[in-house]
Amino acid sequence: DRMALFMALTLVAFGVGNVNDRYILKFANIYPYLVFDFVAPSLLLLLFYFKELPQIKKFREIKIASQLLVLCVVYAVSATTFLSALKYGENVSQISVVNLTSVIITVFLALVLLKETNDWFKKLTGALLCFIGLILVS
């Protein structure tokens, strides 16, 4: 089915992306790379979806802008620490698996904070499998 195909392609893209990041960071500094990493996709999307640019007015509202700022800071810290681990760590496969602990945290936060209780058993089973994988790779 299409969903399984998209998930498989996503997994391949993440794997290639992590190895590619590690290779690039052997020769590049983290912070300029982060700027490129965040700005380039935005500019590329702007080329394809330039008609959506007027929608940016919504983000000037204080409530939305403040929430977006918090999310941006959290994500920037996350990206910086992950790329630092890739640059200075020794084993990319372990670093990538440890990064997947975010899956476990996301499942639990979604269950508790967002009340996403449909298929909770499958979600907890998936989180448990991620945890087992983390232990096996470490």
TAPERA-V410105 format. One record per residue. N is the residue number from 0. SS is DSSP state (a for helix, b for strand, c for the rest). PSI is psi in radians with two decimals (999 if undefined). Layout:
n: [N/N]
ss: [SS/SS]
psi: [PSI/PSI]
This chain:
n: [0/1/2/3/4/5/6/7/8/9/10/11/12/13/14/15/16/17/18/19/20/21/22/23/24/25/26/27/28/29/30/31/32/33/34/35/36/37/38/39/40/41/42/43/44/45/46/47/48/49/50/51/52/53/54/55/56/57/58/59/60/61/62/63/64/65/66/67/68/69/70/71/72/73/74/75/76/77/78/79/80/81/82/83/84/85/86/87/88/89/90/91/92/93/94/95/96/97/98/99/100/101/102/103/104/105/106/107/108/109/110/111/112/113/114/115/116/117/118/119/120/121/122/123/124/125/126/127/128/129/130/131/132/133/134/135/136/137]
ss: [c/a/a/a/a/a/a/a/a/a/a/a/a/a/a/a/a/a/a/a/a/a/a/a/a/c/c/c/c/a/a/a/a/a/a/a/a/a/a/a/a/a/a/a/a/a/a/a/c/a/a/a/a/a/a/a/a/a/a/a/c/a/a/a/a/a/a/a/a/a/a/a/a/a/a/a/a/a/a/a/a/a/a/a/a/a/a/a/c/c/c/a/a/a/a/a/a/a/a/c/a/a/a/a/a/a/a/a/a/a/a/a/c/c/c/c/c/c/c/a/a/a/a/a/a/a/a/a/a/a/a/a/a/a/a/a/a/c]
psi: [2.86/-0.66/-0.77/-0.67/-0.79/-0.67/-0.73/-0.75/-0.64/-0.75/-0.76/-0.76/-0.74/-0.74/-0.84/-0.70/-0.76/-0.77/-0.69/-0.77/-0.78/-0.75/-0.82/-0.70/-0.19/-0.50/-0.22/2.75/2.65/-0.83/-0.78/-0.62/-0.70/-0.73/-0.83/-0.71/-0.60/-0.68/-0.73/-0.84/-0.63/-0.78/-0.65/-0.78/-0.61/-0.62/-0.67/-0.49/0.72/-0.40/-0.33/-0.09/-0.66/-0.36/-0.28/-0.31/-0.56/-0.53/-0.06/-0.21/2.39/-0.80/-0.85/-0.74/-0.70/-0.71/-0.72/-0.68/-0.77/-0.82/-0.69/-0.74/-0.80/-0.78/-0.65/-0.72/-0.75/-0.84/-0.70/-0.79/-0.67/-0.80/-0.57/-0.73/-0.71/-0.70/-0.77/-0.23/2.90/-0.47/1.82/-0.66/-0.68/-0.71/-0.75/-0.69/-0.73/-0.64/-0.50/-0.07/-0.34/-0.50/-0.79/-0.81/-0.73/-0.75/-0.84/-0.73/-0.66/-0.68/-0.77/-0.90/-0.71/-0.07/0.65/1.38/-0.06/2.39/0.61/-0.58/-0.75/-0.70/-0.80/-0.63/-0.76/-0.74/-0.70/-0.73/-0.66/-0.74/-0.76/-0.74/-0.68/-0.76/-0.73/-0.63/-0.51/999]
